[in-house]
Amino acid sequence: MRKIADMVLIFTLCCSFCACSTGTNYNSATEKDNVLHKVKNAEPDNSGKSVNQQTAGLKILNDTETLASCYTDAGYYYLTEDVEELENGEYGAHLMYMDFATKQEIYLCSNTGCKHNTPDCPAVFVMDEFPICTSGIFSYGNKIYVLSKGMDNEGAVTQDFYDPDGQLAETEASQAALYEMDTDGTNRHKVYSFDVGLTVEDTVLGNSEGLYFVTKKLSESTAEDSRSVTTSSGKTLLFWDADTKSAKEICKLDFDDGITRKIMGCLDNALVLSGVDYGKELTTDDYTMSDDDWNDMYKNSTEVISTLDLSNQKLSEKYSIDNQTLHSMAVVDNTLYVSYKDTGEIKAVNLENGEEKLLCSFTQNYIMNKLGDILCCQTWDASDDHTFYFVNTKTGEIQNSPLVNKALGWNLEFKAESGSKILVIYDYEYTPLGDDSYDITQYRYALIEKSDLYAGNGIYEPIKMIGKGC
């Protein structure tokens, strides 16, 4: 668990307003129509976070890391982080699409002559209906879904705000809603509204029957130093039936043991949960203690990995490690991979039978990401080595790729998988700000063969961009 200093500030910085016009589209109308026709009539696929997620076992369809983007074998979708003023004075984000076959980006809109600056444009997502930086997008069952929701600021510590009458100002969760649309952006409509007052977490799961969401009630309490702490109660797993468009509660996710758990993976019909055991239930004052005291408390805690069988709602502890030991984790298939900084080991723990074995050992074993059955690792410190070390979970083989972002030498960002290729951000356009920081004005995307990525061959197939990217 990590203490959040000021979620309000983070949200404000994230939601920057852009004054650029949305009417420029450098693709010809014919090229754009061809892309949209292909998207609408694409054959179902079933790879990665593809649009056809209706398989028997549970899969994670979205999480905090990929909140505002998703992909299919055919292309990549993302909601812009910047909002722009529309013709009627409202503000909205845009839904963009990168087509892998033509390597072009377009606004996901087929309206003839559209300037993408009115609420009736399919690519426009009005901010009042779709809160920026908190709404999510994912693919499922040959449809694209948008989860409109407010901020989940559980664990946030903020200074109390008072209204003009001197009363503590209260904020209520905006009503979250689920929207469905065709893969070409048409036919967007609301298919479910969550109960008023509930906050919905970022992580969304799906199986052949429907979607799973985590809902909870947030509340604020005041510490001795007059700061407010946001905590949750009534955390529940909710199932939304894809056929009936109705929802029901599956089980509670509060287990009365003082451990706040998050979903980090899933098995066929079970959730893989991670939580920190402090040996007690945290109080309001615990959240507002000094950073040094918090770090001391964290180092004396234990990270606990458990599975929750949805068929019988049985919670089973599978692995634990003290937080004095620097480590990282990832779930691939039915296996938990744990890396240790001090020994360089990566261990594989079978989450079904508890069997543990050594996968490999090397220094740069901090697990940053995963691509299929490949672990993407980097160094543990802020060194000049921003390359990736790719670990094959089947063989333990390690490949170090020298590829980094062309502009600033930062690490590559992996955005999508399509067959044998990966969509990466491999370059930037940027403006130095004079204090060793940069304003990224353009993200450069490209496809690259997995074999070339792992081997360090920079054979990129750039996407023709019309937007900033994100």
C-alpha positions as CSV (number, residue, x, y, z in Angstrom):
1,M,0.0,0.0,0.0
2,R,1.2,3.5,-0.7
3,K,0.0,6.7,0.9
4,I,-1.4,9.3,-1.5
5,A,-0.4,12.8,-0.6
6,D,-2.9,14.9,-2.6
7,M,-5.3,13.2,-5.1
8,V,-7.0,16.5,-5.8
9,L,-3.8,18.0,-7.1
10,I,-3.0,14.9,-9.2
11,F,-6.5,15.1,-10.8
12,T,-6.1,18.8,-11.6
13,L,-2.8,18.2,-13.3
14,C,-4.2,15.3,-15.3
15,C,-7.2,17.2,-16.6
16,S,-5.4,19.8,-18.6
17,F,-7.4,21.8,-21.1
18,C,-6.2,22.1,-24.6
19,A,-7.0,25.0,-26.9
20,C,-6.1,23.2,-30.2
21,S,-8.8,22.9,-32.8
22,T,-10.2,19.4,-33.3
23,G,-11.2,19.9,-36.9
24,T,-7.9,18.9,-38.7
25,N,-7.7,15.4,-40.0
26,Y,-4.8,14.7,-42.3
27,N,-6.3,11.4,-43.7
28,S,-8.4,11.6,-46.8
29,A,-12.1,10.9,-46.5
30,T,-11.7,7.8,-48.6
31,E,-8.8,6.4,-46.4
32,K,-10.9,7.1,-43.3
33,D,-14.0,5.5,-44.6
34,N,-12.0,2.4,-45.6
35,V,-10.6,2.1,-42.1
36,L,-14.0,2.5,-40.4
37,H,-15.6,0.0,-42.8
38,K,-12.8,-2.5,-42.0
39,V,-13.2,-1.9,-38.2
40,K,-17.0,-2.4,-38.3
41,N,-16.7,-5.6,-40.3
42,A,-13.7,-7.1,-38.7
43,E,-13.8,-10.8,-37.9
44,P,-13.8,-11.7,-34.2
45,D,-10.5,-12.5,-32.8
46,N,-9.2,-13.7,-29.4
47,S,-5.7,-12.6,-28.5
48,G,-4.4,-10.4,-25.8
49,K,-7.0,-7.9,-24.6
50,S,-8.9,-8.5,-27.8
51,V,-12.5,-7.5,-28.6
52,N,-13.7,-11.1,-28.4
53,Q,-13.2,-11.8,-24.7
54,Q,-16.0,-14.3,-24.3
55,T,-14.1,-17.3,-23.1
56,A,-14.9,-19.6,-20.3
57,G,-12.4,-18.4,-17.8
58,L,-12.1,-15.0,-16.2
59,K,-9.8,-12.3,-17.8
60,I,-8.8,-8.9,-16.7
61,L,-10.2,-6.5,-19.4
62,N,-9.1,-3.2,-17.8
63,D,-7.1,-1.9,-14.9
64,T,-5.5,1.3,-13.7
65,E,-2.5,1.0,-15.9
66,T,-4.6,0.7,-19.1
67,L,-7.7,2.7,-18.0
68,A,-8.3,4.9,-21.0
69,S,-7.2,2.5,-23.8
70,C,-7.9,-0.9,-25.2
71,Y,-7.2,-2.9,-28.4
72,T,-8.2,-5.6,-30.7
73,D,-6.1,-7.5,-33.2
74,A,-7.2,-4.8,-35.7
75,G,-6.3,-1.7,-33.8
76,Y,-5.9,0.4,-30.7
77,Y,-8.4,2.8,-29.1
78,Y,-7.7,5.5,-26.6
79,L,-9.5,8.4,-25.0
80,T,-7.5,11.6,-25.1
81,E,-6.2,13.0,-21.8
82,D,-6.7,16.6,-22.8
83,V,-10.2,18.0,-23.2
84,E,-11.1,20.6,-25.7
85,E,-13.9,23.3,-25.9
86,L,-16.8,22.2,-28.1
87,E,-18.9,24.5,-30.3
88,N,-21.6,24.8,-27.6
89,G,-19.1,25.8,-24.9
90,E,-18.9,22.4,-23.2
91,Y,-15.7,20.4,-22.9
92,G,-15.0,16.9,-24.1
93,A,-12.3,14.3,-24.8
94,H,-12.0,12.4,-28.1
95,L,-11.9,8.7,-28.9
96,M,-9.1,8.0,-31.3
97,Y,-8.3,4.8,-33.2
98,M,-5.1,3.5,-34.7
99,D,-5.5,1.0,-37.5
100,F,-2.8,-1.7,-37.5
101,A,-3.2,-2.7,-41.2
102,T,-3.0,0.8,-42.7
103,K,-0.9,2.2,-39.8
104,Q,-3.1,5.3,-39.6
105,E,-4.8,7.1,-36.7
106,I,-8.3,8.6,-37.1
107,Y,-11.0,10.1,-35.0
108,L,-13.5,7.3,-34.4
109,C,-16.2,9.1,-36.4
110,S,-17.8,8.4,-39.7
111,N,-19.9,11.6,-39.9
112,T,-19.3,13.3,-43.3
113,G,-17.6,16.7,-42.9
114,C,-17.5,16.4,-39.1
115,K,-15.1,18.7,-37.3
116,H,-15.3,16.6,-34.1
117,N,-16.3,19.6,-32.0
118,T,-20.0,18.9,-31.2
119,P,-21.6,16.5,-28.7
120,D,-23.3,14.6,-31.5
121,C,-19.9,13.5,-33.0
122,P,-19.3,9.8,-32.1
123,A,-15.7,10.5,-31.3
124,V,-16.6,13.2,-28.7
125,F,-17.0,12.3,-25.0
126,V,-18.5,15.2,-23.1
127,M,-16.7,15.8,-19.9
128,D,-19.9,16.2,-17.8
129,E,-21.0,12.7,-18.8
130,F,-17.6,11.0,-19.1
131,P,-15.3,12.4,-16.4
132,I,-11.8,12.8,-17.8
133,C,-8.9,10.7,-16.3
134,T,-11.2,8.5,-14.4
135,S,-13.5,6.9,-17.0
136,G,-12.3,3.6,-18.5
137,I,-12.6,1.9,-21.9
138,F,-12.3,-1.8,-22.8
139,S,-13.3,-4.4,-25.4
140,Y,-15.6,-7.3,-24.8
141,G,-17.8,-9.5,-27.0
142,N,-17.2,-7.7,-30.3
143,K,-18.2,-4.4,-28.6
144,I,-16.4,-1.5,-27.1
145,Y,-17.5,-0.4,-23.6
146,V,-16.9,2.8,-21.7
147,L,-17.2,2.9,-17.9
148,S,-18.1,6.4,-16.9
149,K,-17.2,7.1,-13.3
150,G,-15.7,9.5,-10.9
151,M,-12.5,9.4,-9.0
152,D,-11.6,6.5,-6.7
153,N,-9.6,8.2,-4.1
154,E,-9.5,5.5,-1.4
155,G,-6.5,6.1,0.8
156,A,-6.2,9.8,-0.2
157,V,-5.1,12.2,2.5
158,T,-6.3,15.8,1.8
159,Q,-6.7,19.1,3.7
160,D,-10.2,19.7,4.8
161,F,-12.3,22.1,2.6
162,Y,-15.0,24.2,4.1
163,D,-17.9,25.9,2.4
164,P,-18.7,29.6,2.8
165,D,-20.8,28.8,6.0
166,G,-17.9,27.2,7.6
167,Q,-19.2,23.7,7.3
168,L,-17.0,20.8,6.1
169,A,-17.6,20.4,2.4
170,E,-18.8,17.0,1.4
171,T,-18.4,15.3,-2.0
172,E,-20.6,12.6,-3.3
173,A,-19.6,9.9,-5.8
174,S,-21.1,10.7,-9.3
175,Q,-23.4,8.0,-10.6
176,A,-21.3,5.5,-12.6
177,A,-22.6,4.1,-15.8
178,L,-21.7,1.5,-18.4
179,Y,-21.9,2.4,-22.1
180,E,-21.7,0.0,-25.1
181,M,-20.9,0.8,-28.7
182,D,-19.9,-0.8,-32.0
183,T,-16.2,-1.2,-32.8
184,D,-16.5,1.7,-35.3
185,G,-17.8,4.1,-32.6
186,T,-21.4,4.0,-33.7
187,N,-24.5,3.1,-31.7
188,R,-23.2,4.3,-28.3
189,H,-25.8,3.9,-25.6
190,K,-26.0,3.4,-21.9
191,V,-26.6,-0.3,-20.8
192,Y,-26.4,0.0,-17.0
193,S,-26.4,2.6,-14.2
194,F,-24.7,1.7,-10.9
195,D,-26.5,2.6,-7.7
196,V,-26.1,6.3,-6.6
197,G,-23.4,6.8,-4.1
198,L,-21.3,3.8,-5.1
199,T,-17.7,4.2,-6.4
200,V,-16.5,1.7,-9.0
201,E,-12.9,0.6,-9.1
202,D,-10.8,0.6,-12.3
203,T,-10.4,-3.1,-12.6
204,V,-12.9,-4.9,-14.9
205,L,-13.1,-8.6,-15.5
206,G,-15.0,-10.7,-18.0
207,N,-15.9,-14.2,-18.9
208,S,-18.3,-15.9,-21.3
209,E,-21.3,-14.7,-19.4
210,G,-20.6,-11.1,-18.6
211,L,-18.6,-8.5,-16.7
212,Y,-17.4,-8.1,-13.1
213,F,-16.9,-4.8,-11.3
214,V,-15.8,-3.9,-7.8
215,T,-18.1,-1.4,-6.1
216,K,-17.7,0.3,-2.7
217,K,-18.9,3.2,-0.5
218,L,-16.3,5.9,0.2
219,S,-16.4,8.1,3.3
220,E,-14.2,10.7,4.9
221,S,-12.9,10.9,8.5
222,T,-10.8,13.7,10.1
223,A,-7.5,13.0,11.7
224,E,-6.0,14.9,14.7
225,D,-4.2,17.3,12.3
226,S,-7.5,18.3,10.7
227,R,-6.7,16.5,7.4
228,S,-9.3,14.2,5.9
229,V,-8.7,10.5,5.0
230,T,-10.9,8.7,2.5
231,T,-11.7,5.1,3.3
232,S,-14.0,2.5,1.9
233,S,-16.6,0.1,3.2
234,G,-19.0,-2.5,1.7
235,K,-16.6,-3.5,-1.1
236,T,-18.5,-5.9,-3.3
237,L,-18.0,-7.9,-6.5
238,L,-20.8,-7.1,-8.9
239,F,-21.7,-9.2,-12.0
240,W,-23.3,-7.7,-15.0
241,D,-25.1,-10.2,-17.3
242,A,-24.3,-9.5,-21.0
243,D,-27.6,-11.0,-22.1
244,T,-30.1,-9.5,-19.7
245,K,-28.1,-6.3,-19.2
246,S,-28.8,-6.6,-15.4
247,A,-26.5,-6.9,-12.5
248,K,-26.3,-8.7,-9.2
249,E,-24.0,-9.0,-6.2
250,I,-21.7,-12.0,-6.2
251,C,-19.9,-11.6,-2.9
252,K,-18.4,-9.2,-0.4
253,L,-14.7,-8.3,-0.8
254,D,-14.3,-7.1,2.8
255,F,-13.0,-10.0,5.0
256,D,-12.9,-8.3,8.4
257,D,-9.2,-9.0,8.8
258,G,-7.9,-5.4,8.4
259,I,-6.4,-6.1,5.0
260,T,-7.4,-4.0,2.0
261,R,-7.1,-6.2,-1.1
262,K,-6.8,-5.4,-4.8
263,I,-7.3,-7.7,-7.8
264,M,-3.9,-8.5,-9.4
265,G,-4.9,-11.4,-11.6
266,C,-7.4,-14.2,-12.1
267,L,-7.6,-17.9,-12.6
268,D,-10.4,-19.7,-14.5
269,N,-13.0,-18.9,-11.8
270,A,-11.1,-17.3,-9.1
271,L,-9.7,-13.8,-8.3
272,V,-6.0,-13.4,-7.3
273,L,-5.9,-10.8,-4.6
274,S,-3.0,-8.8,-3.1
275,G,-3.1,-7.0,0.2
276,V,-0.8,-5.7,2.9
277,D,-1.2,-7.0,6.4
278,Y,-0.1,-4.4,9.0
279,G,-1.1,-6.7,11.9
280,K,-4.0,-4.4,12.7
281,E,-6.7,-2.4,11.0
282,L,-5.4,1.1,10.0
283,T,-6.8,4.1,11.8
284,T,-7.4,7.6,10.4
285,D,-4.3,8.8,12.3
286,D,-2.2,6.0,10.7
287,Y,-2.8,7.5,7.3
288,T,-1.6,10.9,8.3
289,M,1.5,9.9,10.1
290,S,4.9,11.2,8.9
291,D,6.5,9.6,5.9
292,D,9.3,8.1,8.0
293,D,6.8,6.6,10.4
294,W,4.7,5.2,7.6
295,N,7.8,3.7,5.9
296,D,8.7,2.0,9.2
297,M,5.3,0.6,9.6
298,Y,5.3,-0.6,6.0
299,K,8.6,-2.4,6.4
300,N,7.2,-4.3,9.3
301,S,4.2,-5.4,7.3
302,T,3.6,-8.4,5.0
303,E,2.2,-8.6,1.5
304,V,-0.3,-11.4,1.3
305,I,-1.4,-13.1,-2.0
306,S,-4.7,-15.0,-1.8
307,T,-7.2,-16.5,-4.2
308,L,-11.0,-16.1,-4.0
309,D,-12.9,-19.0,-5.5
310,L,-16.1,-17.5,-6.9
311,S,-17.9,-20.8,-7.0
312,N,-17.8,-21.2,-3.2
313,Q,-16.5,-17.7,-2.1
314,K,-13.6,-19.4,-0.3
315,L,-10.5,-17.1,0.4
316,S,-7.2,-19.1,0.4
317,E,-3.8,-17.6,1.3
318,K,-1.3,-18.7,-1.3
319,Y,1.9,-16.7,-0.7
320,S,3.3,-14.0,1.7
321,I,6.5,-12.0,1.8
322,D,7.6,-9.4,4.3
323,N,7.9,-5.9,3.0
324,Q,11.4,-5.5,4.4
325,T,12.4,-7.5,1.4
326,L,12.2,-5.5,-1.9
327,H,10.2,-7.5,-4.4
328,S,7.9,-7.3,-7.4
329,M,5.1,-9.6,-8.6
330,A,3.0,-10.5,-11.6
331,V,0.4,-13.2,-12.4
332,V,0.7,-15.1,-15.7
333,D,-1.9,-17.9,-16.3
334,N,-2.1,-19.8,-13.0
335,T,1.3,-18.8,-11.8
336,L,2.5,-16.0,-9.5
337,Y,6.0,-14.7,-10.4
338,V,7.9,-13.1,-7.5
339,S,11.3,-11.3,-8.0
340,Y,13.7,-10.4,-5.2
341,K,16.1,-7.5,-5.4
342,D,18.6,-8.9,-2.9
343,T,19.1,-12.3,-4.5
344,G,18.2,-11.5,-8.1
345,E,15.8,-14.5,-8.1
346,I,12.5,-14.8,-9.9
347,K,10.4,-17.6,-8.4
348,A,7.3,-19.2,-9.9
349,V,4.5,-20.1,-7.5
350,N,1.7,-22.3,-8.8
351,L,-1.4,-20.8,-7.4
352,E,-3.4,-24.0,-7.6
353,N,-1.1,-26.4,-5.8
354,G,1.4,-24.1,-4.1
355,E,4.4,-25.6,-5.8
356,E,7.4,-23.2,-5.9
357,K,10.4,-23.2,-8.1
358,L,13.2,-21.0,-9.3
359,L,12.7,-19.6,-12.8
360,C,15.9,-17.6,-13.2
361,S,18.3,-15.2,-11.5
362,F,19.7,-11.9,-12.7
363,T,20.2,-8.4,-11.2
364,Q,17.7,-6.4,-13.4
365,N,14.7,-8.4,-12.3
366,Y,12.2,-5.7,-11.3
367,I,8.9,-6.8,-13.1
368,M,7.5,-3.8,-14.8
369,N,5.0,-5.4,-17.2
370,K,4.2,-8.6,-19.1
371,L,3.5,-9.4,-22.7
372,G,1.7,-12.7,-23.0
373,D,4.0,-15.2,-21.2
374,I,7.0,-12.8,-21.2
375,L,7.9,-10.8,-18.1
376,C,9.3,-7.3,-18.9
377,C,11.9,-6.4,-16.3
378,Q,14.2,-3.5,-15.6
379,T,16.7,-2.3,-13.0
380,W,15.6,-1.5,-9.5
381,D,17.2,1.9,-9.2
382,A,17.1,5.1,-11.3
383,S,20.2,4.2,-13.3
384,D,20.9,5.1,-16.9
385,D,19.9,1.6,-17.9
386,H,16.3,2.0,-19.3
387,T,16.4,-1.1,-21.4
388,F,14.2,-4.1,-20.9
389,Y,15.1,-7.6,-19.9
390,F,12.6,-10.0,-21.3
391,V,12.1,-13.3,-19.4
392,N,10.4,-16.3,-21.0
393,T,8.2,-17.8,-18.2
394,K,8.2,-21.2,-20.0
395,T,12.0,-21.6,-20.3
396,G,13.6,-18.9,-18.0
397,E,15.5,-17.5,-20.9
398,I,16.5,-13.9,-20.6
399,Q,17.0,-11.5,-23.5
400,N,18.2,-7.9,-23.0
401,S,17.0,-5.5,-25.6
402,P,19.0,-2.2,-26.0
403,L,16.0,-0.5,-27.5
404,V,14.8,2.7,-25.6
405,N,12.8,5.8,-26.6
406,K,14.6,7.5,-29.4
407,A,14.1,11.1,-28.1
408,L,15.1,11.0,-24.5
409,G,16.4,7.5,-23.9
410,W,13.6,6.6,-21.6
411,N,12.1,3.1,-21.6
412,L,9.7,2.0,-24.3
413,E,6.0,1.9,-23.5
414,F,4.0,-1.1,-24.6
415,K,0.4,-0.4,-25.6
416,A,-1.0,-3.3,-27.5
417,E,-0.4,-6.8,-28.9
418,S,-1.6,-7.9,-32.3
419,G,-0.5,-11.4,-33.4
420,S,3.3,-11.3,-33.6
421,K,3.6,-7.6,-33.2
422,I,3.6,-5.1,-30.3
423,L,2.4,-1.5,-30.5
424,V,5.0,0.7,-28.7
425,I,5.6,4.4,-28.0
426,Y,9.2,4.6,-29.4
427,D,9.7,8.3,-29.8
428,Y,8.5,11.7,-28.6
429,E,8.3,15.3,-29.7
430,Y,8.9,17.4,-26.7
431,T,9.8,20.8,-25.2
432,P,12.5,21.1,-22.5
433,L,11.2,23.0,-19.5
434,G,14.7,23.9,-18.2
435,D,14.5,21.9,-15.0
436,D,15.3,18.4,-16.3
437,S,11.7,17.9,-17.1
438,Y,9.9,17.9,-20.5
439,D,6.5,18.7,-22.0
440,I,5.6,15.8,-24.3
441,T,3.8,17.4,-27.2
442,Q,3.6,14.2,-29.4
443,Y,3.8,10.5,-28.6
444,R,5.2,8.5,-31.5
445,Y,3.7,5.0,-31.9
446,A,4.9,2.1,-34.0
447,L,4.4,-1.6,-34.5
448,I,7.4,-3.9,-34.1
449,E,7.7,-7.7,-34.4
450,K,8.1,-9.3,-31.0
451,S,11.2,-11.2,-32.1
452,D,12.8,-7.8,-33.1
453,L,11.8,-6.2,-29.9
454,Y,13.3,-8.9,-27.8
455,A,16.4,-9.1,-29.9
456,G,16.9,-5.3,-29.9
457,N,16.3,-4.8,-33.6
458,G,14.7,-1.3,-34.0
459,I,12.7,-2.2,-37.1
460,Y,9.7,0.0,-36.4
461,E,6.5,0.5,-38.5
462,P,5.4,4.0,-37.5
463,I,1.7,4.9,-37.1
464,K,0.7,8.1,-39.0
465,M,-0.6,10.2,-36.1
466,I,-3.1,13.1,-36.2
467,G,-3.5,13.4,-32.4
468,K,-1.1,13.8,-29.5
469,G,-1.4,10.2,-28.2
470,C,-1.2,9.4,-24.6
